[in-house]
Amino acid sequence: MKKFVQFIAGAICPLCKEKDTVAINSNNDEIYCVKCDYKEKRPLEDKTHKSKEINVINLEDFKTNRNEN
């Protein structure tokens, strides 16, 4: 059975500086370069980053409030 390699498009290896040689092993979330010995664990997702809520305003209310001042 052929091994499937999932490359990270446009990634540059920090060790050998080759482009499009960095892949990820989906079994253990290890990032590695196919040209050199570079390996690292995939960074964990930052759970502290909160997305900003979208504030919806009514343009007519905005225009009315602006004209009152």
C-alpha positions, -999 to +999 in steps of 0.1 A: +000+000+000+013+034-010+019+060+018-001+092+014+019+123+022+000+155+029+022+185+020+017+220+034+014+242+003+039+271+001+057+261+034+094+267+036+115+243+057+131+263+085+162+241+084+171+236+047+150+265+034+135+244+006+099+253-005+071+228-007+090+200+010+072+203+044+045+176+051+024+166+080+019+131+094-018+128+101-013+098+125+007+118+151+005+154+140+042+156+133+055+182+108+085+171+088+106+179+058+111+153+031+145+168+020+163+170+054+159+158+090+136+186+102+108+175+125+085+192+150+051+186+167+022+204+151+013+235+172-018+232+193-047+254+185-049+286+206-081+284+225-076+318+242-081+337+209-117+348+208-133+360+176-148+394+176-185+397+173-199+417+144-218+448+155-249+453+134-262+488+131-292+503+114-279+530+090-311+551+095-306+552+132-269+561+127-279+590+104-306+602+128-283+602+158-256+620+138-280+647+127-292+653+162-257+663+175 
